[in-house]
Amino acid sequence: DVKVTQSSRYLVKRTGEKVFLECVQDMDHENMFWYRQDPGLGLRLIYFSYDVKMKEKGDIPEGYSVSREKKERFSLILESASTNQTSMYLCASSYGGQPETQYFGPGTRLLVL
Amino acid sequence: SQKIEQNSEALNIQEGKTATLTCNYTNYSPAYLQWYRQDPGRGPVFLLLIRENEKEKRKERLKVTFDTTLKQSLFHITASQPADSATYLCALNNAGNMLTFGGGTRLMVKP
């Protein structure tokens, strides 16, 4: 079974703090994704990566950056957390072929005070 | 503009009945469409995929239809059980083979 793990289930941070969310997958998948999910807005893609050290902006990249130094690990960074970044963050991975089926981690619920 | 619409209102049904969820899309020409299940506080889990040249796909109590003329997919759960209660998301591939997700429909199956 594909396993995607995220570093924290719940996180509370203060405005202005730098926040790191880590995601690890164990299936040698090429692609990795970061989404945020908010009530009424569904899943929105922040960034994705199709290879080590490669990254592409998704629909809402502002205020976020990412890092993929190793194939299995994809980090989401909030450079200076703001209250409007309070959300559920979901990491996903996929093997990179067609069709594209994504495997999700359990999510990190981030609260920025 | 591109849009994927799922009924945002919860669907309440009685145990044993068939649940039918709808996914409509506009300004997409997807090669395939997928359905995911999401439990509260958890990440979505892939359930079924149907390709554009397939009319129907089944897996145990689940059935998905895909009508590219109507631009609609229907997701059915037969003999529904309280354990089927969850939010169900449809997703389709857009240009670049990325997935775009609908907002999901919450299903509540009452005993």
HADDOCK unambig.tbl for C-alpha pairs under 7 A between the chains (distance, minus, plus):
assign (segid A and resid 40 and name CA) (segid B and resid 103 and name CA) 6.84 0.50 0.50
assign (segid A and resid 41 and name CA) (segid B and resid 103 and name CA) 6.45 0.50 0.50
assign (segid A and resid 42 and name CA) (segid B and resid 102 and name CA) 6.58 0.50 0.50
assign (segid A and resid 42 and name CA) (segid B and resid 103 and name CA) 4.31 0.50 0.50
assign (segid A and resid 43 and name CA) (segid B and resid 101 and name CA) 6.25 0.50 0.50
assign (segid A and resid 90 and name CA) (segid B and resid 43 and name CA) 6.60 0.50 0.50
assign (segid A and resid 100 and name CA) (segid B and resid 97 and name CA) 6.87 0.50 0.50
assign (segid A and resid 103 and name CA) (segid B and resid 45 and name CA) 6.79 0.50 0.50
assign (segid A and resid 104 and name CA) (segid B and resid 43 and name CA) 5.38 0.50 0.50
assign (segid A and resid 104 and name CA) (segid B and resid 44 and name CA) 6.06 0.50 0.50
assign (segid A and resid 104 and name CA) (segid B and resid 45 and name CA) 6.79 0.50 0.50
assign (segid A and resid 105 and name CA) (segid B and resid 43 and name CA) 5.61 0.50 0.50
assign (segid A and resid 106 and name CA) (segid B and resid 42 and name CA) 4.85 0.50 0.50
assign (segid A and resid 106 and name CA) (segid B and resid 43 and name CA) 4.69 0.50 0.50
assign (segid A and resid 107 and name CA) (segid B and resid 42 and name CA) 6.11 0.50 0.50
assign (segid A and resid 107 and name CA) (segid B and resid 43 and name CA) 5.77 0.50 0.50
